[in-house]
């Protein structure tokens, strides 16, 4: 779901866009219409991104995996 903007902001955009040539305006109209048609496909609920860590391993196993995946390199490049 997108976010709403005020009429004042829309008027500012329009004052800029009305100066464009007709071909460019038509392209913008097409892009806006396409974005409306596909908006349902892109929608998601932000709430679904929050929650507890879901893992069957215990904390020690997770910590061990994180430590083992670290890469320590003491190679310092000369400038």
Secondary structure, DSSP 8 states (H G I E B T S, - for coil): ------HHHHHHHHHHHTTS-HHHHHHHHHHHHHHHHHHHHH---GGGG-S----SS-HHHHHHHHHHH----------
